[in-house]
Amino acid sequence: MGALVGLTNPNIYRTNNIADKMLEAISYRGESNESAIYKYKNTSIGTLGKDKLAHNNTEDIWAILDGEIFNLEEISLTLKESGYIKDKGHSQTEIILFAYECWGIDCFKKINGPFSIAIYDQRTEEIILARDHMGHKPLYWSLHNNHFIFASELKSIMHSGFIPQTPSKEGISAYLSLGFIPQDITAIKGVNKLLPGYFLKYSLKNSIRIKPFWSYSACFANKQKLSESDIIEKTDELLNQAISRRLNGNPAGCLLSGRLGSACIATYLKKLSKNKLSSLTAYFENEGLEDLKTAKEVSANLHIDNKTSLLTPDDICAELPKITWYLDEPLADPATLMTWKMSQLASSSGLKTVYSSIGSNRLFGMHGHYLQYNQQNSPKNIQQQITKKLLGYFSKVLHLEKGYQLANQYIIQSPLHNYIADSVIFDTKTLSKMSPDLNHCFNPEIFSQKFFRIKDLESINSFLYFESKTSLADSFLTQYDRLTSAFGLNYRTPFLDLPLVEFLATIPEDKQAYQGSTSFLLKSLLGDPLPATSINNPKINHPFMLTSWRQSKDFQDIMELLAKGLLVETGYINKKWLQKLSSPKYNPKYSSIQIWSLLSLEIWFRLFLNSSSFSSPPKMNIKELLSQ
């Protein structure tokens, strides 16, 4: 947990108390409510907790941190040998500051852990921002009317009063396509996200430079020749180290979904932790019961207490406005309800740390669709090989969009293109009818073309890379960061430990899908002790239906209010199309997630574009909010 804010203001007299105001909007993120702010001339940086703010001996370099360093001892030892540390007892923020003095920008690539960092270097008159390799910690920034402003969350920037409450059409269109807002795009015009593995340098002379300090794609290019037994042994070693680094001596909870990845984390935690361990499972009423059964079986086999939380239609109506406020940006993933419930359960059980299996499906390639789409890209499929080369050529020679359109017109689609096309919530044809104003603001097919420029990424690796750079950071890590922080929890993700991430990328593809299964590696690590239902239950995509909720009167009332809402009023959504979508005749298999995405967006509009205060979550349920 932690929070960062900062700004430079051309008017030195308007800088006072703005950082305090920004921290007010995200005060729930801090382990301490006490703000720590450094001001110099027209620049302020701030955080929550005195130990999160540090300066060097000459007090001309200041640093703030949101996150943790899991290789602190290793970095400290190197700094001590270099003469930058002479005694013990330094905070993590101080270690980062010393590392910056020693290595400059290269210090960020040496940190293993979730972090967002801001450094104010008065010697060079620069503010440096950095975000961790995989995107655990959020970091937003904007340069508007000569104001440079940054914060851990969008609502903090909005609360400053310097940024207009104008929606980004590109961001909203991207959300309606993908269900989340990818990469450096946001929902607010003029505000950007710093990409994972990147740093930003802002000169007080009003110039910005953004570059990567780490390359995930480079890891894929360094394939190793290892046997299956070597891969299993090395993965086991790295996973043991990853979990051992994250143990803090306190009782902990494991978020247990009944799937293979979470069963693996629970197994290793049970083996390595000397403290009490509980498993936490949330499930929808009348749905997901098979996963609940598996979670209970895994817990029983490991002799750990399984705590459960039931999600009902009443919970949806009561909790979704609060969840949306904490999420900060619209997110069309109904699983946020489960994340919220499990975090609430952990907090009420007195836990402060929870462990998640986030990353297992992507880094280990355990989604069933990877193999499905991979077959389209087999070496025997000559058309696909030509497609990839031509797409890359047209993208380089011509303007990206024109090059793509030409290639798309004459040659067969790539597997990654087909996967994205099948994954969107609203395709371009549907969006043209539902929202003509947004239809041309974001094209997921063109968006995917930037990933064709990555060398040495074929078949399964192309999916792993694409999802790790998009949905992993912008959907899954986003919701866990926000919703665990809402309940004062630290969440930890052993599968995203940097050495493990880099090693898994070097595994040859024929070993990733060994014996026709992309989950063979985790199955090999677990062996026989766990139930067959978890061992043979790889991650698959289920349509979100919540049948009982759709049949409730609350749902009908909400749909009537949605048809009169801001999305319709502002012309973003066609009213007749929305009424058609909610009709019982419309296939619920496809319409449920579409309705959910529009409802979440309407709530976000009301909280972030139709409000003048962002300092506390709403106390209204959905119907009360939409009735305003």
BATORNU-42675 format. One line per 2 residues: number of its first residue (from 1); their letters; for each residue x, y, z of C-alpha. Coordinates in steps of 0.001 Angstrom, whole numbers, plus 524288, in hexadecimal, padded with zeros to 5 digits. Example, Ala and Ser with C-alpha at 12.3 -4.5 7.8 and 13.67 -1.06 7.14 Angstrom:
// BATORNU-42675
1	as	8300C,7EE6C,81E78 ~ 83566,7FBDC,81BE4
***
This chain:
// BATORNU-42675
1	mg	80000,80000,80000 ~ 80426,80DD6,7FD7B
3	al	80148,81A4C,7F60F ~ 808C0,82416,7EDCB
5	vg	80517,831C7,7E97D ~ 80C82,83D3B,7E3E1
7	lt	80B65,8495F,7DB83 ~ 81269,85500,7D618
9	np	80AD2,8619B,7D4A8 ~ 80ECF,86D80,7CCAA
11	ni	8085A,875C6,7D733 ~ 8103F,8737E,7E384
13	yr	80569,8793C,7EBEA ~ 7FB9F,86EC0,7E7A2
15	tn	80432,86345,7EB71 ~ 800D6,863D5,7F9F3
17	ni	7F873,858B5,7FF2B ~ 7F5B5,852AF,7F1C6
19	ad	7FDB6,8468C,7F521 ~ 7F61B,84531,801E4
21	km	7E96C,84601,7FA4C ~ 7EDFF,83BA7,7F0B0
23	le	7F1E6,8327B,7FBB3 ~ 7E486,8345F,801DB
25	ai	7DE2E,82D6C,7F645 ~ 7E6C5,82147,7F7F1
27	sy	7E8E4,82149,806AA ~ 7E3E6,81342,80755
29	rg	7F024,80EA1,80029 ~ 7F972,811D0,80B33
31	es	7FD5B,80998,816D4 ~ 7FE08,816BB,81DB4
33	ne	7F482,82213,81C62 ~ 7FF8C,82B9B,81F16
35	sa	803B3,832D8,812DF ~ 81205,8355E,80FD7
37	iy	8140A,84065,8061E ~ 82015,8474F,80105
39	ky	81E90,854A3,7FA9B ~ 828CC,85C86,7F395
41	kn	82533,868C7,7EC0D ~ 81A2E,864E3,7E2DB
43	ts	81BE0,85614,7E452 ~ 815BC,84CDA,7EE39
45	ig	816A7,83E30,7F002 ~ 80F63,836A9,7FA74
47	tl	80BDA,8297B,7FFFB ~ 80571,82309,80BB9
49	gk	80EB1,81F08,816A3 ~ 81B64,8258C,81AB9
51	dk	82380,8199D,816F5 ~ 81EBB,81AC5,808E2
53	la	82596,827E7,80705 ~ 8347B,828BC,8070D
55	hn	83F78,831E8,80350 ~ 84E23,830D8,80160
57	nt	8586A,836D8,80A38 ~ 858C4,843B3,802D7
59	ed	849DC,84442,80217 ~ 849B7,846E8,7F38B
61	iw	843F1,839C0,7EF84 ~ 836D2,83563,7F50F
63	ai	82FAF,828A2,7F2CD ~ 8223E,822EC,7F5A7
65	ld	81DF8,814BD,7F472 ~ 8118F,80CED,7F2DC
67	ge	81535,7FE9A,7F3CC ~ 81F15,7F4F5,7F91D
69	if	82CD4,7F060,7F5E4 ~ 82E19,7E1AC,7F73D
71	nl	83CB4,7E168,7F447 ~ 83FD5,7EC28,7FE0F
73	ee	84B28,7E4FB,8047A ~ 851C0,7E234,7F781
75	is	850DA,7F06E,7F313 ~ 8551C,7F56D,80076
77	lt	86113,7ECB4,8006D ~ 8653C,7F17E,7F2FA
79	lk	86343,7FFB0,7F722 ~ 86B14,7FD61,8037B
81	es	87646,7F7AB,7FBA2 ~ 875AD,803BA,7F2D6
83	gy	87648,80CDD,7FE88 ~ 8688C,81271,7FD74
85	ik	863EF,80C0C,80A23 ~ 86C1E,80C45,8167F
87	dk	8626C,807BE,820B6 ~ 855E5,7FFE5,8225C
89	gh	847E2,803AC,824F4 ~ 8448F,80A9F,81850
91	sq	836A4,80AAC,81321 ~ 83358,804DC,805EB
93	te	83185,8128E,8006A ~ 83F1B,8166D,804FB
95	ii	844D5,80A55,7FE80 ~ 83E49,80E3A,7F1B1
97	lf	843D6,81BF2,7F2EA ~ 85190,816B2,7F560
99	ay	84FE3,80D5D,7E9DE ~ 84C30,818E0,7E130
101	ec	8584C,82051,7E596 ~ 8609D,8145B,7E29C
103	wg	85AE2,80F6C,7D5C2 ~ 85205,81A2A,7D0CB
105	id	84689,81580,7C8A0 ~ 84C42,807BB,7C831
107	cf	8487B,8061C,7D67A ~ 83A5B,8031D,7D2BC
109	kk	83DB4,7F6BD,7CB2D ~ 84498,7F15A,7D745
111	in	8387F,7F20B,7DFFB ~ 8309F,7E59D,7E1B3
113	gp	8232D,7E90D,7E6CE ~ 816FB,7F10A,7E463
115	fs	819EB,7FF92,7E407 ~ 816DF,80CF3,7DF04
117	ia	8216E,816DE,7E215 ~ 822E4,8258B,7E0D7
119	iy	8300F,82C4D,7E243 ~ 831D6,83B01,7E283
121	dq	83FCE,83E15,7DE97 ~ 84236,84C77,7E15A
123	rt	85001,84BA8,7DBC0 ~ 84AEC,848D1,7CE0F
125	ee	83DAE,84F4F,7D030 ~ 83699,842C0,7CC8E
127	ii	82BAF,83A4A,7D1C4 ~ 82DA7,82BDA,7CEC0
129	la	8225C,82243,7CF52 ~ 823A6,81381,7CE31
131	rd	81A0F,80827,7CE6C ~ 81D6F,7F9F4,7D163
133	hm	82030,7EFD9,7C6E9 ~ 812B2,7E977,7C662
135	gh	809E2,7F4BF,7CA95 ~ 805E5,7F140,7D87E
137	kp	8058E,7FF59,7DCBC ~ 7FE4C,809E3,7D536
139	ly	803E4,816FE,7D133 ~ 7FCA5,821AD,7C9C2
141	ws	801E7,82E6C,7C47A ~ 7FDBB,83A4E,7BCAD
143	lh	803C3,84667,7B6C8 ~ 7F8EB,8506C,7B58A
145	nn	7FA6B,85F25,7B3F0 ~ 80895,85E4B,7B8BD
147	hf	8044D,856C1,7C4CF ~ 80B38,849BB,7C65A
149	if	803AA,84124,7CFA8 ~ 804A1,832DB,7D3B0
151	as	7FE06,829AD,7DD4C ~ 7FB94,81B83,7E0AB
153	el	7ED7F,81CBA,7DC56 ~ 7E54B,82423,7D2AA
155	ks	7DC13,8295B,7DD1F ~ 7E789,82FD2,7E3F5
157	im	7EB00,8376A,7D79F ~ 7DCAE,83B02,7D5C2
159	hs	7DBC4,83FA1,7E3E3 ~ 7E6BF,8496F,7E177
161	gf	7DD6B,851AC,7D950 ~ 7E7A3,853E1,7CEB1
163	ip	7E274,849E2,7C4DE ~ 7D54F,84BAC,7BDF5
165	qt	7CB5C,840CE,7C034 ~ 7CB0B,83D5D,7B1D3
167	ps	7C9E7,82F2A,7ADB4 ~ 7D3B3,829B2,7A416
169	ke	7CC4C,8246B,79863 ~ 7D7B1,81B8A,79541
171	gi	7D7BD,81654,7A331 ~ 7C901,81427,7A3C5
173	sa	7C904,80DAA,7966A ~ 7D447,804E2,79A83
175	yl	7CCC0,8012E,7A6C3 ~ 7C0A5,7FD75,79EF7
177	sl	7C918,7F504,7962A ~ 7D21A,7EE41,79FCF
179	gf	7CB26,7EFE4,7ACDB ~ 7D6AB,7F797,7B245
181	ip	7DEEB,80334,7AE02 ~ 7EC0D,7FE4A,7A914
183	qd	7F9FF,802F6,7AA0A ~ 7FC2E,811AE,7AB4A
185	it	7EE15,8158A,7A7FB ~ 7E4BC,81A00,7B2C6
187	ai	7D66E,81DB9,7B3F8 ~ 7D98A,82C3D,7B5AE
189	kg	7DE1F,834B8,7AA72 ~ 7EC01,83992,7AC4C
191	vn	7EF8F,82FD5,7B710 ~ 7F8BA,8246B,7B457
193	kl	7FD59,8182C,7BB29 ~ 80BCD,81562,7BC23
195	lp	80E03,80811,7B5FB ~ 81392,7FCDC,7BE28
197	gy	8224B,7FBEB,7BD14 ~ 82376,80A21,7B8E4
199	fl	828E1,81693,7BED4 ~ 82525,824B1,7BC1C
201	ky	82DEB,83087,7BD5A ~ 8275C,83DAB,7BE6F
203	sl	8303F,84973,7BD74 ~ 82B7B,8555C,7C4CB
205	kn	82E3E,85C56,7B80A ~ 821E6,85577,7B332
207	si	826EA,849EA,7AB4C ~ 823C6,83B6F,7AD06
209	ri	82B66,82F3E,7A96A ~ 825B2,82180,7AB14
211	kp	82DB9,8151A,7A926 ~ 82DB3,806DC,7AD85
213	fw	83767,8027C,7B7D4 ~ 83412,7F41C,7B58F
215	sy	8300B,7EC1A,7A9C4 ~ 826FA,7E084,7AB7F
217	sa	827EA,7DD2A,79CFE ~ 836AF,7DBB4,79E4A
219	cf	83466,7D0A9,7A801 ~ 82CE2,7C8E4,79DB1
221	an	83834,7CA45,7942C ~ 84174,7C32B,79D77
223	kq	83C07,7B55A,79C62 ~ 84317,7AAEF,7A44E
225	kl	84549,79CBE,7A0AB ~ 84034,795DF,7ACBC
227	se	83A05,788B3,7AF1E ~ 82C9F,78776,7B569
229	sd	832EB,7832A,7C231 ~ 83C30,78EDF,7C1F9
231	ii	830C0,7982C,7BFAF ~ 828C5,79252,7CABF
233	ek	83457,792B0,7D414 ~ 837B6,7A0DC,7D0D9
235	td	82990,7A55F,7D1B1 ~ 82814,79EB4,7DEDF
237	el	8346F,7A55C,7E3BF ~ 8301A,7B2CF,7DF1C
239	ln	8223F,7B158,7E45D ~ 82785,7AD60,7F1AE
241	qa	8301D,7B982,7F1A3 ~ 824F4,7C233,7ED0F
243	is	81C05,7BE27,7F82C ~ 826D5,7BE37,8025B
245	rr	82A0A,7CC6E,7FEB5 ~ 81BF1,7D055,80112
247	ln	819D9,7C9FF,80E56 ~ 81929,7D443,8190B
249	gn	816CD,7CC12,82530 ~ 8085C,7CF98,8264A
251	pa	7FC37,7C73D,82476 ~ 7F884,7C77E,81629
253	gc	7ED8B,7C40B,80CFB ~ 7EE4B,7BD31,7FFE1
255	ll	7E413,7C139,7F5DD ~ 7DF71,7B3D3,7F181
257	sg	7D71C,7B2C3,7E53E ~ 7D768,7A40F,7E399
259	rl	7E03C,7A553,7D7C5 ~ 7EDBC,79FDA,7D5C2
261	gs	7F579,7AC5F,7D81B ~ 7EF4B,7AFA6,7E530
263	ac	7F079,7A170,7E98E ~ 7FF02,7A241,7E693
265	ia	800D7,7AEB1,7EE93 ~ 7F950,7A8C8,7F9F8
267	ty	801D7,79C8C,7F978 ~ 80EAE,7A40E,7F9A2
269	lk	809ED,7AD54,80442 ~ 80619,7A1F1,80CCF
271	kl	8139D,79C1D,80AF7 ~ 81B65,7A88D,80D44
273	sk	813AE,7B0C3,816F3 ~ 814D6,7AE6B,82598
275	nk	80921,7B70F,8287F ~ 7FAA6,7B474,827E7
277	ls	7F574,7B38C,81A04 ~ 7E758,7B4E7,815A7
279	sl	7E162,7B37F,80839 ~ 7D721,7BD23,80377
281	ta	7CCCF,7B9F4,7F93B ~ 7C184,7C1F1,7F3E1
283	yf	7B6F2,7BCBF,7EAF5 ~ 7AA9C,7C167,7E41D
285	en	79D66,7BCC3,7E8AC ~ 799C1,7B060,7E131
287	eg	7A60E,7B173,7D8C8 ~ 7B43B,7AD59,7D9F6
289	le	7B0B9,7A26B,7E360 ~ 7BA63,7991A,7DD09
291	dl	7C570,7A2A0,7DFE4 ~ 7C099,7A415,7EDDF
293	kt	7C098,79544,7EF88 ~ 7CE71,79462,7EA41
295	ak	7D338,79F62,7F311 ~ 7CDD8,7984E,7FEEA
297	ev	7D444,78B99,7FAA7 ~ 7E172,79244,7F8B3
299	sa	7E067,798C1,80613 ~ 7DCC7,78BF1,80C94
301	nl	7E831,784E4,80640 ~ 7F192,78F72,80AE6
303	hi	7EB43,7902C,8186E ~ 7E880,79EB6,81799
305	dn	7DC2C,7A5FF,81B56 ~ 7D3CC,7A9B8,80F9E
307	kt	7CBCC,7B61A,8118F ~ 7C0F3,7B8B2,807B0
309	sl	7B8B1,7C440,803A8 ~ 7AC0E,7C38B,7FBD8
311	lt	7A8DC,7CDC7,7F199 ~ 79A5F,7D09A,7EFF3
313	pd	792B3,7D99A,7E6C7 ~ 790BC,7E2C5,7F25E
315	di	79F88,7E3EE,7F3BD ~ 7A0A2,7E85E,7E59A
317	ca	796CB,7F34A,7E77F ~ 79CBE,7F7A1,7F46D
319	el	7AB4A,7F66E,7F19E ~ 7ADAB,7F9A1,7E341
321	pk	7AE1B,80890,7E4F7 ~ 7B880,80736,7EFA3
323	it	7C01F,7FD47,7E7AE ~ 7BFE1,80655,7DBD5
325	wy	7C4CD,811BB,7E3FA ~ 7D02C,809DC,7E933
327	ld	7D360,8042E,7DBBC ~ 7D5D3,81220,7D719
329	ep	7D3A5,80EBF,7C8BA ~ 7C872,80729,7C270
331	la	7CAF4,7F883,7C242 ~ 7C16C,7EEDD,7BC22
333	dp	7C58F,7E2FA,7C3DF ~ 7BAF6,7DD58,7CCBE
335	at	7C5D3,7D618,7D3F9 ~ 7C86E,7E30C,7DAD0
337	lm	7BCD0,7DF5A,7E362 ~ 7C40F,7D321,7E7B8
339	tw	7D0B0,7DAB4,7E9F1 ~ 7C8FE,7E463,7F239
341	km	7C265,7D9A4,7FA0C ~ 7CF0C,7D233,7FC85
343	sq	7D5E5,7DEBD,800C7 ~ 7CA91,7E1ED,809CE
345	la	7CB29,7D424,80F43 ~ 7D9D0,7D507,81197
347	ss	7D85B,7E203,818AD ~ 7CD4C,7DD32,82157
349	sg	7D5AD,7D151,824AE ~ 7E080,7DA1D,829CC
351	lk	7E9F4,7D782,81E9F ~ 7F345,7E1C3,81943
353	tv	7F9BB,7DA18,80E38 ~ 7F388,7D213,80361
355	ys	7FA10,7C9E7,7F8E4 ~ 7F4CA,7C8FB,7EB20
357	si	7F7B6,7C01A,7DF95 ~ 7F6D5,7CB76,7D5FB
359	gs	7FFCE,7C8F2,7CA81 ~ 7FEFD,7BA30,7CA5E
361	nr	7F59F,7B97C,7BED8 ~ 7FDA8,7C2C9,7B6A4
363	lf	80B9C,7BF7E,7BA3F ~ 80927,7B0D5,7B9E9
365	gm	80022,7B1D2,7AE0E ~ 7F51D,7AA89,7B4C2
367	hg	7E9B5,7B077,7AD64 ~ 7E3A3,7A62D,7A498
369	hy	7E273,7B023,799AB ~ 7F138,7B10B,79866
371	lq	7F1D6,7A36F,7929B ~ 7E55B,7A58C,78AE4
373	yn	7EAA8,7B189,783F3 ~ 7F85E,7AC20,78392
375	qq	7F3DB,7A16E,77A58 ~ 7F084,7AC0F,77083
377	ns	7FEB8,7B053,770DE ~ 80568,7A32D,76F0F
379	pk	81167,7A2D8,7664E ~ 80965,79B46,75C56
381	ni	8003F,7A6BF,75A96 ~ 80811,7AE1F,75053
383	qq	7FD99,7B881,74ED9 ~ 7FF3E,7BC8D,75CF7
385	qi	80DE6,7BDB2,75BAD ~ 80C35,7C671,74FCC
387	tk	801F5,7CE52,7572C ~ 80B36,7D175,76247
389	kl	8160D,7D5CD,75932 ~ 80D0A,7DE23,750D2
391	lg	8068A,7E480,75C93 ~ 813C5,7E82F,761F7
393	yf	81826,7ED5C,754BC ~ 80BED,7F591,75237
395	sk	80C55,7FAEF,76018 ~ 81A3C,7FFBC,75E3A
397	vl	81959,804DB,75047 ~ 80BF1,80B31,75126
399	hl	804B5,81279,75BC2 ~ 800FB,8080D,765CC
401	ek	7F235,80911,763A5 ~ 7F2F3,80986,754C3
403	gy	7FCCC,7FE8C,7547C ~ 7F442,7F639,75CF8
405	ql	7E800,7F8D7,754EF ~ 7EEF6,7F50B,74869
407	an	7F45D,7E88C,74E3F ~ 7E757,7E584,75490
409	qy	7E04C,7E702,7478A ~ 7E856,7DD2D,74006
411	ii	7EE05,7D314,74940 ~ 7E93B,7C9E1,753B3
413	qs	7E8BF,7CEB6,761BD ~ 7F30E,7CB39,76BCA
415	pl	7EFBC,7C29D,77793 ~ 7F1E1,7CDFB,780E3
417	hn	7E8B3,7D64A,778B4 ~ 7DE6E,7CB83,7790B
419	yi	7DFF9,7C9EB,787A6 ~ 7DE11,7D882,78A19
421	ad	7D27A,7D8F3,780C6 ~ 7CBF9,7CDD0,78849
423	sv	7CEF5,7D3FF,79581 ~ 7C941,7E191,793AF
425	if	7BCC1,7E549,79ABA ~ 7B79E,7EDD9,78FC5
427	dt	7BD64,7EBB8,78247 ~ 7BE9B,7F708,778C6
429	kt	7B1FE,7F355,771BB ~ 7AA31,7F340,77E58
431	ls	7B0C8,7FF8C,7834A ~ 7AD34,806BF,776BF
433	km	79ECF,80469,779DD ~ 79F9B,8063E,7887E
435	sp	7A8C6,811E4,788CC ~ 7AC0E,8181A,77B99
437	dl	7B328,8231B,782B2 ~ 7BD04,81991,788A6
439	nh	7BDF9,80FB6,77DAF ~ 7CA49,8150D,7773B
441	cf	7D15D,81976,78387 ~ 7D7D2,80C56,78672
443	np	7D9B7,80079,77DC6 ~ 7DE31,7F445,7850C
445	ei	7E31C,7EE15,7787D ~ 7EBD0,7F9B0,7756F
447	fs	7EFCB,7FA80,783C9 ~ 7F4D2,7EC84,782FE
449	qk	7FE03,7EFDC,777D1 ~ 80829,7F5CA,780D0
451	ff	80A82,7E7FB,785C8 ~ 80DE0,7E315,7782D
453	ri	81A3D,7EB2B,778EA ~ 81F78,7E2C9,783E9
455	kd	829A2,7D951,77ED2 ~ 82A8D,7CB06,782B2
457	le	81CA4,7CA7B,787D0 ~ 8158B,7BF39,7815D
459	si	808F6,7B7B3,7845F ~ 80709,7B5B2,7930B
461	ns	81134,7BFED,79693 ~ 809E5,7CA4F,78EE2
463	fl	7FDE3,7C823,79774 ~ 805D3,7C7FE,7A3FA
465	yf	80CAB,7D48B,7A051 ~ 80063,7DB8A,79BBA
467	es	7F864,7D843,7A7CE ~ 8039A,7DB03,7B124
469	kt	804FF,7E88F,7AB3E ~ 7F654,7EB74,7AB3B
471	sl	7EC2E,7E42C,7B357 ~ 7F5B2,7DF99,7BDDA
473	ad	7F995,7ED6D,7C1BD ~ 7ED8B,7F507,7BD9B
475	sf	7E2E8,7EBD8,7C25E ~ 7E794,7E1B0,7CC22
477	lt	7F266,7E8DB,7D356 ~ 7EA51,7F54A,7D305
479	qy	7DED2,7EF45,7DA17 ~ 7E72C,7E83D,7E41C
481	dr	7EF15,7F467,7E72F ~ 7E305,7FCEA,7E90A
483	lt	7D9DE,7F370,7EFD3 ~ 7E396,7ED95,7F969
485	sa	7E808,7FB66,7FCEE ~ 7D9D0,7FED9,7FFAE
487	fg	7DA61,7F55A,80B24 ~ 7E829,7F8A8,80FAF
489	ln	7EE4F,7EC4D,80A1D ~ 7FB6D,7E991,803F4
491	yr	7F9D0,7E042,7F883 ~ 8052A,7D828,7F3AA
493	tp	80703,7D116,7E6BC ~ 811E4,7C6D7,7E730
495	fl	80FD6,7C2CF,7D902 ~ 813F2,7D08F,7D4FB
497	dl	820F9,7D011,7DC02 ~ 82AAA,7D5D7,7D254
499	pl	83472,7CA68,7D15D ~ 82910,7C0F1,7CF5D
501	ve	822C2,7C997,7C4F3 ~ 82F87,7CAC5,7BD82
503	fl	8325E,7BC2A,7BE4C ~ 824E6,7B7E9,7B9A5
505	at	82662,7C06D,7AD8D ~ 83293,7B8BC,7A9B2
507	ip	82BA4,7AB87,7A95C ~ 82A7A,7A669,79B64
509	ed	81CAC,7A571,79631 ~ 81D11,796D3,79469
511	kq	81F63,795E0,7A311 ~ 8148C,79F8C,7A664
513	ay	80A74,796E1,79FD0 ~ 810E6,78A13,7A379
515	qg	80849,77E19,7A102 ~ 7FDAE,786EA,79B79
517	st	7FB49,78E2C,7A838 ~ 7FF65,79C06,7AB7A
519	sf	7FDD0,79946,7BA0A ~ 806F2,78DA5,7BAD5
521	ll	81141,7956E,7C243 ~ 80886,79904,7CDC6
523	ks	802B8,78B60,7CDEB ~ 8107D,785ED,7CEDF
525	ll	8139F,78F02,7DA3D ~ 8077F,78AEF,7E1BD
527	gd	807EC,77C67,7DF55 ~ 7FDBD,773A1,7E5B7
529	pl	7FA2C,77976,7F305 ~ 7EF2C,7823C,7EE11
531	pa	7E1A7,77E93,7E8ED ~ 7E0A1,77AD4,7DAA7
533	ts	7D675,7858F,7D8E3 ~ 7E0BE,79010,7DB2C
535	in	7EBC6,7891D,7D418 ~ 7E364,786F3,7C809
537	np	7DBF3,793B3,7C85C ~ 7E355,79D68,7BFA6
539	ki	7DEC7,7AB5E,7BE63 ~ 7D402,7AD48,7B451
541	nh	7CB4C,7B8A6,7B0FF ~ 7BD2D,7B7EC,7B56C
543	pf	7B2CE,7C18C,7B0FA ~ 7AE46,7C9EF,7BC2B
545	ml	79FC7,7C793,7BE0C ~ 79BA8,7C9B1,7CC35
547	ts	78E8C,7C3EA,7C8A0 ~ 7883C,7C679,7D5BE
549	wr	78BF8,7D4D6,7D51C ~ 7866C,7D696,7C770
551	qs	77989,7D0F2,7CBE6 ~ 77841,7D9FA,7D793
553	kd	76FEA,7E637,7D820 ~ 77C11,7EDFE,7DB98
555	fq	781BC,7EAA6,7CE4F ~ 775AF,7EF61,7C706
557	di	7756E,7FBFC,7CEE7 ~ 783DB,7FE43,7CC57
559	me	78244,7FC46,7BDBA ~ 77751,80657,7BD55
561	ll	77FF5,81014,7C47B ~ 78B71,80CE2,7BB95
563	ak	7831D,8104C,7AFB4 ~ 78160,81DE9,7B58F
565	gl	78F8B,81F49,7B9E8 ~ 79B24,827BD,7B64C
567	lv	7A012,81E8F,7ABA5 ~ 79344,8202A,7A453
569	et	791BC,82E86,7A7C6 ~ 79F4C,83217,7A2BB
571	gy	79D6C,82A2F,7964A ~ 7A7CD,82003,79927
573	in	79DEB,814DF,798E1 ~ 791FE,81362,79024
575	kk	785DC,81201,798A5 ~ 77E78,808EC,78F72
577	wl	78A3A,80018,78E43 ~ 78B9C,7FF94,79D1A
579	qk	77D40,7FBE6,79EC1 ~ 77EFA,7F132,794A7
581	ls	78AE3,7EC0A,79BE2 ~ 7834C,7EA8A,7A899
583	sp	777E4,7E3A0,7A202 ~ 77583,7D593,7A69B
585	ky	7760C,7D191,7984B ~ 7843E,7D5C4,79743
587	np	78DB8,7CA78,79985 ~ 791F1,7CBA8,7A7E1
589	ky	79E71,7C42F,7A4EF ~ 7A38F,7D02F,79DC9
591	ss	79B7E,7DB3A,7A37F ~ 79ECF,7D93C,7B1E0
593	iq	7ACDB,7DDD2,7B0E3 ~ 7A8A2,7E8C3,7A7B8
595	iw	79E5C,7ED8D,7B14D ~ 7A816,7EC71,7BC68
597	sl	7B216,7F49A,7B4F6 ~ 7A81E,7FF63,7B223
599	ls	7A311,7FF81,7C014 ~ 7B0E9,80093,7C563
601	le	7B3CB,80B93,7BBE1 ~ 7A75C,812FF,7BF98
603	iw	7AAF5,81226,7CDFD ~ 7B8CA,816C8,7CAEF
605	fr	7B389,8225C,7C320 ~ 7AB1D,8269B,7CE91
607	lf	7B605,82534,7D891 ~ 7C138,82B2E,7D0C8
609	ln	7BB36,8344F,7C6C1 ~ 7AEFA,838C8,7CDCE
611	ss	7B52B,83B33,7DB17 ~ 7BD5F,84614,7E0D4
613	sf	7C321,83E24,7EC01 ~ 7CB50,831C4,7EBC1
615	ss	7CF24,830FF,7FA0B ~ 7C66C,825B2,7FE5A
617	pp	7BEF7,81A3E,7F86D ~ 7B04B,81B81,7F612
619	km	7A6AC,81697,8003C ~ 79BBA,8143B,7F675
621	ni	797B2,807A1,7EFD1 ~ 7965C,806AD,7E10B
623	ke	78829,80AC8,7E050 ~ 78A24,81665,7E951
625	ll	795EC,81AF3,7E172 ~ 78F46,81972,7D43F
627	sq	78318,82057,7D934 ~ 78A81,82CEC,7DC17
***
